[in-house]
């Protein structure tokens, strides 16, 4: 319960702005306008607020922010006190005075009694630079950031953010954020992060007592290691779903795809029927290691923050021993984040107890192509997905999305352990996306890992089995690919129970 208490305490702190009255209005540059920025195609921006909308889409029925999530910021001040004593007094008389400001805290301008008049707004995008992202932490650090630890870890929300933030917030379902009470002056640091995605940039100038707009190119997640930290990802290819192509579409540069002994952040492994080598102009056409190299070693799993498995066209149970299935369960329990596409449901359905209890599995004929999927809006992040999909053009009707090549292998989920995200109710009642946290069956505060199961072939249209990235030919994102992008970054985020509102972490 300690971690849950920390989350609650942090969420309560987020509703309060504490005053840091140690700035000086003379630190302002004297200009009246905020730094300007060019918006990506399709985004219109009010430069006085930093808010944006996508042209050609309708936000009817949505809110600017997800349920329970605000675009306001949390200001943190030191809690230590200084005690003074009057030596001439008979009794000791103590009083408490405010501590002196330190570093960037001293650049928070009081703005005639309302320091929150100095704001910084913007939009956080995926690495490709145009797709706004929800639930991304944005903050101004007061000190240097510790390096991101390598290898799987138990990342739960509510812990201290690195760099001791002065102000922090989360993006809403339009990718927007606003920080109030930020330090002013030149070369102000800003951090954009979700899980082990982290980018630290320097803003050329923040004008005191004014609305400032962060340059858009500085508020996207990193596309390579020179821009910031990217999670270590293992990707298993498959003969029915070239999922590896989606990682390119979200903006990860080709140079980050390497064999395991390379320096890249994404390592590709050969699954049944999937791509088995790089193209000649990438890594010299090197062959992928077989998927069993990953599945057969918990120590290998532990090198990765995330594991994604593309549908192989069948369950292929003979290639997945009980020892391998145990390795995956153990990896998730340590904090691993796992995405399983279609027939990789075998890891759950015929996995080690208690994983089979998380959902009711069947093997029924495919659904009509296309079919209307429904987004479950009964919990905060489900509502956020519905709002976000409408904003980014993944839905024409709030809470609905078109699904191509939808499968039918999940009837329902165990509500005690799992969360339904996308489902159909006609012509059949099915579950298309569900998640559960791991270890399964332990109290929420003891859970570290997360599993996503999809009954959708998310990257249909690209070529299967061709050297990477030769087979990646499609442009743009389909509705079901956009839904997966949401789930991918949600999978990256710090872990919190699905019935709770997100907090910076």
N, C-alpha and C positions, 0 to 999 in steps of 0.2 A: 504493500500500500504506500510505501515511501515515495516511489516514483510517481504514483497517481497524485499524491499530496503535492509533490513538486510541480506537477502540471497544473493543478488547480491554483496553487500559489502564483505561478507565473501568469496564468490567465487573468487572475485578479489584478496583478500588477499592471497588466497590459491595458487596463481601463483607467489608469491614473497617470497623469503627467506631473512629475515632480520638478520644481523650479530649480534651475541652475543660474543664479543671478551673478555671474562673475565675468560676463562678457562686457564689451565696450562698443558702443555704436560707432566709434571712430575706426573700427576694423572694417567697415563696409567700404566697397570699392568706389561707391558714389554713383554707380550706374543704376538705372531704374528698371532695366530689363533682365530677365533670366537668360541663362545660356540657351541658345537655340539648337534645334535638332531637326533633321529631316526624317519624316515618318516613312516606313516601308510602304510599298504599293498597297492600296486598299485600306489604309488606316488614315483617318483624319484626326487631327489633334488640335486642341485648344491650348496654345502656348502659355496661357496664364495659369492653367491647372494641370497640364500634363495628361489629361484624360483623352482617350481615343475610342473611336468606333470603327467597325468594319463596314465599308460601303457595300450596298447591295444586299444586306441581310436585315432582318427585322428582329428586334428585341422584345416584341410583344409578349407579355407574360413572364418576363424575367426581371431580376433585380440586378442592380449594379454590382452587388456583392453577394457572396454565398451566405446561406443562413448561418448566423453566428460568427461570421468572419468580417472584420472591419478593416478599413484601409487606414486607420489611425495608427500612430506609433507609440511605442513605449519608451519613456525617458527614464534612465537609471542614474541615480546620484549616490555617492558614497554615504554610508550610514554611520561612520565613526563620528565622535563628538570631541570637543575640546573643553576642558573644565578649568575655570579660573577661580582663584581664592583671594579674598580680602584678608591680608594678614592682620589688620587692625581690629577686625571683628572678633567678638567673644565666641560666637558660634561660627562654624565653617559655613560659608554661603557659596553654593555652586550654581553656575548657570551654563547652559549649553549654547554653543555658537556653531554656525554652519562651517563645515570644513572648507579649506581652500580648494579652488578648482585646480585641475591637473591637465596639462596637455591640451587636447582639442576641446575639452570642456570649457576652457577659458575663451574659446571663440564662439560660444553661444551668446548671441546678442540679446539683451533683455527687451529690445524693441518697445520701449516705453511701458514696460510692465507686462507684455505679452510675447514671450520668447517664441511661442508657437507660430508667430507670423512669418518666421523663416521656414519655408517648406521646400521639400524636394519631391517631385513627382516624376513618374515615368511608367514605362511598360516593359515587362520582362518577356523576352522571346526565347524560343527554342534556338539551338545553335545555328539553324539555317537562317534566322533573322527576321522571319515574318509571322510565325505562329505564336500568339501570346499564350503564356502559361499561367495556370492557377496554382496557388499554394506554394509559391516560391518565397523564401525568406530574403528580405532586403534589409541591410542595416549599415550604420556608420560605426566602425570599431574605434575604440579609444586607444588601442595599442596594437602591436604586431600579432599576427595570427600564427598559431602553431601549425606545423605541417599536418596534412591529412594522413592519418594512420593507414597503412596498407593492410589488406587482408580483411576477411569477414569480421564483423563486429556487431555487438548488440546495440543498435542505434535507436533508442527510444526518445520520444519528445519530452521536453521539460528540463533537459540538462542545460548547462551554461553554454552559450554560443562562444566560439573562439574570438579573441580580440576584445572581450569585455565591451559589448555594444553600448553606445550612448543612446541611440534610438534604433528600434527594430520594428518591422511589420511584415505582413504577408500580402502577396498579390491576390486580387479578387478574380472573379471568373472572366474578366476581360483582360487579365494580365496586368492590371493597373496597381500602382502603389502610391502612397503619399506618406512621407516622413515629416513630422512637424517638430520644431525645436532643434533643427540640425545646426552644427557649427557653420559659420560663414568664413569666407576668405578664399585663398587659392590652395589648390592641391589638397582637396578634401577626399579622404578614402571612402570607398563604398564597396560593400560585399553583396554579391548575389549568389544564393546557394540553395540547394535542395539535396539532402542526403550528402553524398560524396561528390556531387557536382558543386564546384565552387569557383567563382571568379572574383578577384579583387582588382578594382580599377581606381583611378585617381581622377576626380572631377577637376577640370581646370579652374573653375571658380564657382562659388556659391555666394550669391548676393544676400546680404543681411536684410531681414524684414521684408522679404519679397518671395513670390512664388517662383521657384526654379525648376526647370525641366531638364532631366538627365538625358544626355545624348543617347539615342536608341542603340547605336552600335556598341555602347558600353554596358547596356543592360540586357544583353542576351547571354545565354550560357555558353561556355567555351566550346569551340569546335575542334581544338587541338590543345596539346599540353602547354604550348607556349602562351596560351591565353588563360589557362587555369587548370584546375584539377578535374579529371573525368573518372568516374567509377571504373574499376576493372571488370570487364564483361566477358563471359564465355558464351558463345553463340553456337548451338548445334544446328546444322542445316538439315533439311528434310525434303523428301521427294514430292510433297504435296503443297508446300508453302515456302516460297523463297523469302523468309522473314528477315534474312540478313540485309536485304535491300532497304528495308524500312529504316535501319540505323543510318544509312547514307542519307535518306530523305530528311531525317530530322537534323542533319547538318554535321554529323561526325565525319571528319575528313578521311580520305582513303588511306593516308599515311598512318592513321591510328589503328588500322587493321593489319595485324602482323601474326606470324607464328608465335607460339608460347615463349620462345627464347628471344623474341624481338622486343622492342621498346614500346610498341603500341598498346593502347588500352582495351582493344577488342581482339580476342583470339577466336578464330573460327575452327570448329571441329566438324568432321564429316559424319552426318547421320545417314540413314538408309535412303538411297535415291537422291540425296541432296548434292550440292556443289562439293567438290573434293579438292580444289586447288585454287590458288590465286592466278590472275591473268599474268601474262609474261612481263607486263610493265609494272607489276606490283609484287614486291618480294621475290622477284625473279621467277615467278610461276611456281612457287613452293607448294607442296602438297599439304593438305590439312591433316592433322592427327585425327585418328578415329575417335568417335564419341566415347568408346569404351575407355580411352585414356582418361577422360574426365570422370565418367560414371564410376570407374573402378577404384578411385582413390579419394578418400575424404581429404587428405592433405592437398590434393590438387584443387578440389572444390574450395578449400579455405583460402586460396589465393585470390578468389573472385568475390566481388560485392554482389554481382547479379549473374544469373544463369538463365538464358532464353533457349527454348527448344522448339524448333519448327516442326510441323506435322510431317511424319514420314510416310503417310498414306496407309498406315496400319499400326497396330499396337506393337508388333514385333517383340512379344514378351520373351522369346528365347534369348534375345540379346541383352536382357535386363535382369540379371540375377537377383536373388534376394539380398545378397551382400551389397549390390549396387543400389537397390531400393532403400536399404538401411542407410547407406551413405547420404542419399538425398534427404532423408528424414533428419539425420544428424546435422547436415549442413544447414537446413532451415532452422533447426533449433538453436544453432549458434548465431543466427542473425542473417542467414542467406536470404536473398530475394530471388524468387523463381517465377518464370513465366512459361506456361505449358500450353501449346497449341493443339487442339483437337485430340488426335489419338495418343498424344503423350499423357492423356488422362489415366493411362495404365499405372503411372507412378502413384496416383491417388486411389483409383478404383481397386487395383490389385497390389497396392502398396502395403507397407507395414502398419500395423495398428498403432494409433487410432485413425490414420488418414482415411481409410475407406468409409468411415462414419461421417465424413464431412458433407457428403451429398449422396443422392440416389441416382445411380448410373443405370443407363439402358443402352440398347443398340437398335435404334429405329431408323427407318429411311430418312434421307435428307429432307429438309423443309423446302417449300417452293422457292424458286430463285427468280427475283428477290423476294424477301419477306420483310414485313415491318417489325422492327424490334422496339421494345419499350424500355425506357430507362427507369430504374427503381428510384423514386425520389423520396422514399420514406426515411432517409438518413442524410446527414449534412453533406457528405461528399457525393452522394447520389444526386441530390438536388444541384450541387455544383457542377457535376458532369452534364446534366440536362441544360443548365444555363450556358455553360461553356460551349457545348456542341452547337447550340443555336447561334451563339456569337461568332464562332469560327466557320459557320456554313456547313457543319456536319449534319445538321437537322433542319428541316423545313418547318416542322411542327415541334413545339417544345415538348421534350420528353419522348420523342420518337426518332428513329434512325432507320435508314434502309440498310438491310443486310443482304449481301450476295453470298451464295454458297454456304448458307447456314446449315449446321449439322444438328442432330438430335441424339445426344448421348447423356444429357442430364435432365432429369425430371424435376428435381427440387433440391434445395440445400437444407442442411441441418442448421436451423436458426440459432442453436446454442453455440455453434462453432464457426459458422460461415456467413458470408454476406452476399446476397444476390445483387448484381449491378445492372445487367441487361438480360431481358427475357422476351419471350413471345407468348401471346395468349390466343393466337389464331393463325393457322388452323389447329395448332397444337400448343399446349402449355409446356414450354421448355425454358431452360436456363442457358443463356449464351455466354455470360461472364459471371464468375463468382470468385471470391477470395476467402482465405482463412489465414489466421496468424498462427505461428508456431513457437514453441511446442504446443500441439493441440491438447486441449483439456486442462491446461494449467491456468492459474489466475492471470488476468490481463497484464498486470505489472511484471510478470515473469516471462512474458512472451517477447521474442526478439526478431523472429523471421516472418516472411510473408510469402504466400503462394497465390498466383493468379492462374485460373484455368479458363481458357477460351474455347468455345465450340465453333469459332469462326476462323476461316482461312484469311488472314489479315492482309497478305501481300499478293493476292491473286492479280495476275496481269504481267508480272515479271517472269522471266524465263527460269525454269527449274533445272538444276544440275549443271549449269554453265559456270566456267571459272569466274570467280568474283573479281571485279564487279561487272564483268561483261554482260551477265544476264539481267542486270538492273536497268531497265529501259523506260519504265513509266515515269511520268512527271506529275507532280501534284499529289495530294493525299485524298483518297476516297473517304466517305463517311466512316467506314469501319476502321480504316487506318488512323483517322483522327481520334476515334475512341481509344484505340490502342496507344496512341501517343499520350493521351491523358492517363491511361492505366500505367504506362511505362514510367512516367515521372512520379505518379502516385506510388508506384512500387519502389522508387528511389528514395522517397521521403522518410523522415524519422517515423517510427511506429507509434500509432495511437489507436485506441479502440474506435471502430467505425461509428459508434453512436455518440462520439464526442466531437466538438468543433476543433478544427486545427489550431495550433499555436505555433509561433516561430520556433524553429528547432533544426 
